[in-house]
Every structure is written in C-alpha cells, then in structure tokens.
Amino acid sequence: MAINLESVRLCNVEQYLEPLQNSRLQRLVDEGAVYVPQVLNPSQFATLHAVLDCILGHDFNAVRLASHLDAALANGTADSLCFTAPRLRAADYQLGLNELDTMARNLTAFSFADLTPEIQDAMVGLIAARDLTTRKLDLSLWLDDLHSHTVASLALAD
C-alpha cells in the first residue's frame, strides 16, 4: 500500500504543545524585569513580589522593593532596614515565602504567585486573622514583620 504524501498534511509541532503557563514569574520576565535574585530562588522572589502587592497595594513598585529586600539580604544589611521590627534573616524570608507558597498549593494546587489578586488578598487576610496557619511558622507574625521591613525600606528609599 502506497502512501500519497500530497494528501498528508504537514503541520507545525508547536500547535500540539501545551501553552506555557502564564505565571507571575513569566510576566516579570516579559515586562523586562532584569533583576536576578541573589538570596531568594525565582519562585520565592515571585512569591515575595505577589505578597508585597497584597500588603502594600498595587500603587508601589513591588518588583523594585522585592529586589531591594533581596539585595539587602544578600549584603547582610536587611537588619538595618528596620530598627523596631525583629530581625528577619534570609532564612526567615525563605521559610515564610516557602510556607506561603506551600499553603497556596495545598489549598488551590497553584503557587501563591499564580493565584488571582483577589484570592491572594483573601489568603493574606485569613493568615493575618490567624484563620490559616502552618506548623513551621506563625505566618501572621511573619507578615507583620515583613510589613514593618517593607515600610522601613520605603522610608529609607525616600
């Protein structure tokens, strides 16, 4: 039996590939973010960016602030950002971001950074009210400390 190649339709393989997930990290790259995290891994950095959007609102440049916090952790100057809040070390940031991401994945099957802003805000609100907790860390206190550090960082930037 002969196969007539003229009747076989050649097509692009790309049409059968799944589209890439439009994650916050991919959007950061698409928007021209050039900062490469020094202490945080890319997933933690995307989560930090998302949680800063929730905490501070969308009026602030969360990518710039996340970059500043990561650089301060890398340089060992994060403690000097805020004198009133307890010291947050790189391990504290990483643990909090990992716990937030794990909690989001357990509840929704998506990372925190990939959730809609409304769901992120709801999660942060439930964590702040201590209705969502984790065994490894008091995320409510962690969010308060993160807020104190970011407010101090904003004050130093002005």
CORDAMO-V400359 format. One line per field, one symbol per residue. ss: DSSP state (H for helix, E for strand, L for the rest). phi: phi as a letter, one per 30 degrees, with the letter a starting at -180 (. if undefined). burial: # if it has 16 or more other C-alpha atoms within 10 Angstrom, else .. A space follows every 50 residues. Layout:
ss: ???
phi: ???
burial: ???
This chain:
ss: LLLLLLLLLLLLHHHHLLLLLLLHHHHHHHLLLLLLLLLLLHHHHHHHHH HHHHHHLLLLLHHHHHHHHHHHHHHLLHHHHLLLLLLLLHHHHHHHHHHH HHHHHHHHLLLHHHLLHHHHHHHHHHHHLLLLLLLLLLHHHHHHHHHHHH HHHHHHHL
phi: .ccdddddddbddedcdddddddddddddddjdcdceccddedddddded ddeddciddcdddddddddddddddicddddbccdddcdedddddddddd dddddddbibdedcddeddedddddddddidcbbddaddddddddddddd dddddddd
burial: .......................##...........#.##..######## #####......##.##########...#..##.....#.#..######## ####......#####.#..##.###.##....#....###.##.###### .##.....
